[in-house]
């Protein structure tokens, strides 16, 4: 069940083109944000995270990733740069969901010269030119979980893209996530906040809407009896 969510994170990471030893900040610690942190770490990057929810920051800390609790933007930026590098980070992946453009502004302030910002989540898109101009920052929006998404010939007719021209399609991203899970490089158990029986699904959705601390909610279906027995 985490394959698609992990692939959304992975596609954003692929667009950022991280290399071993580079430093990245993940802004927003929902399901996709925490998966993004883990995949970047598995890729050999130094990973830091930012979120307004202290509990989610504490969770990420248990995964060996330093998280900064966002209370005041200026203070958080100063703490990040003091802890990481005064030159700024190589890139920021934004996995937050907000109507505000502040996550992009913060990302630009955190980036080094010619750093890159990838928007995986949803934010406002009012970019401040001076922040991007002085550092020549690259900004790109990631589309779902990879090439092939929204292409009817790919998703419905099964017409694959040649691997020599499109190395990472949505299906190949799925396979990568499954391999990371198999090798225990991604921890998904910590992402399950609660489980509900399917008949209690309405309560599950109410919790998702009303409790900010909720991450993954599992709906459990009754086991079918084997009619041959």
N, C-alpha and C positions, 0 to 999 in steps of 0.2 A: 504493500500500500504506500510505501514511501518512495517507490521508484520514480513516479512522475514528479513529485515534489523535489526529489534529489536532482532530477534531470533539469528542472527549471533553474536550480542553483548552478548546476554544472554548465549550462549554456551561457549564463552570465560570466562565469569564470573563464570559459573558453574565449569569450570576446575580450576579456582583460589580458589574455596571453601572459599569465604569470610564469616566472622562471624561478628555479630553486634559489632560495635565499632572499627573494624580494619580500617587502613588507606591505601588507594589506590591512585595511580596516573594513570591517563589515558593520554597516549602520542599520540597525533594526534586527532584533532577535526574536522573530517569530519562528515558525517551523522552518521556512526556507532560509532564514538568516542563520540559524544554528547549523543547518546542513551545509551552508556555504562555508562557514567557519571550519567545519571538519574536513571538507573536501580540499580547501586551500592548505590546511595543515598537512593533509596526506600528500599534497603536491610539493611539500618541502618549503613552503612559505612561512614567514613569521606573521602570525595573525593576531589582530586585536579587534575588539568589538565595542559597540556603543549602543545603549538602549536606555529608555526612560524607566524601565521596570527593573527594580533592584533584584527581584527574585530571578529573573531571566539572566541577569548579569552574574549572579551567584552560580546559577546552573552552568553557564559557559565556563566559569572559572574552574569547575570540577573536571572539565574536559581538557584542561591544560591551556586554556586560551584566556589571556588577560582581557577583562571587560571593564569599561568605564561607565559608571552610572551617570546618565545625562540629567543634570538638574539645571545647570547654567551653561549655555553654549560656549561663551568665552572661556570660562573656567575649564570646561571639558577639553576644549581645543588645546589650551595651555598644558593641561595634565598629559594629554596624549603626546604632544610634541616633546615635552620634557622626558617622558618615559621611552619614547621611540627614537626620534631624531629631530633636531631643530631644522633639518633640511626638508622635512616632510616625508610622507609615505609614497610608495610607488603607485598605489592605486586604492580606490575606495569603491566597494560594491554596496549599493544602497538597496536594502531589502525591506525598507520601512513602507508603511501604508499611511499616507496623510495627504491632505489637500495643500499643505504648506510647501513652499520651496526651500525651507530652511535646511533640510538634509543635504540638498545640493550645494547650498552656500557653505555649509560646514565641511563638506567633502572637498570643495575647492580650496578652502583654507588649510586643510590637512595635507593636501597633495604637494609633492615636490614639484619643481619645474618640469614640465612635460610629463606630469603624472596622468593617470587616466581614471575616469569615473564611469562606472557601468550602472545603469538604473535597471534593477531587476524587479523592484516593487513598483509602487504607484505614489508619485508625489506631484506637487505643482511644478511647472516648467518655466518659471520666470527666472532666467539665468542672468546673473550680474556680469556684464561683459568684462569689467575691469579685473575680476577675479580670474577669469579664464584667459584674458589677453596677456597679462603680465607673465603668466607661467606657461602659456601655450598648452593648456590642459585639453586632453581629448575626452569628449563626452559621447556616450552611446547608450541607446535603449536596447535591452535584450528582449527578444520575442519568444516567450514561452519556453519550450523545452528542446528546440533545435530545428534545423532545416527539414522541411517536410510538413511542419505544422501549418495548418490551414490550406494545404495543397491537396485538393480533392483527388488528383491522380496518384498522389503518394499514399494518403491515408485511407482512401476508399477503394482504389483500384490496385494498390500494392505495387506501383511502379517505382522502384527504388532509384536513388541517385548513384551513379558510378562512384565507387570509393576513391578512385584516382582523381576525381574532380571535387567531390564533397566528402571529406574524410569523416566528419561527425554529423550524422543525421539524427533525428529524434530516436530512431530505433537503436542506433549505435550508442547514443547517450544512455538509453535505458540499460543496455548491456554493461556499460561502464559502471553505472551505479550498482547494478546487481553484483558485479565483481568486487567493488569496494565493500559491499555488505558481506560478501562471502569471506573476504580477507579481514573482516572486523576492523576496517579502517573508518567506518561510520557507525556511531552508536545511536540507534533509534529507540531503544528501550527507554532512555531518559526523556524522550519527547512525548511519551504517552502520559497525559495528565489523568485520564479517567476512562473507564469502560462502562458501557450501558447495554442492556439488552435492547434488541431492536424495537420491542414494544414501548420502550421508554425513550425513543429517539427524539420526541418533541422536547423532553427535558434536556437532552444533550445539546440540542440546538439553542435552547434558552441559555444554557451555561456558556456556550461559545459566544453568544451575543452580549452577555452581561458580565462575564468574568474575564478581566484582562490577563489574568495569570494563566488562563487555559492555553495549552499548546495542542497536542494531539488527542483527539477523542475517538475511541474505537467503538464501533457498533457490533455487538455480538449476535450472531444468528444461531438459532437452535440447530443442533446436529441432526442430520437426516438419518433415520434408521434405514439400515440395509434391508430392502424388501425381500432379498433372497435368503435371509437368515430366519 
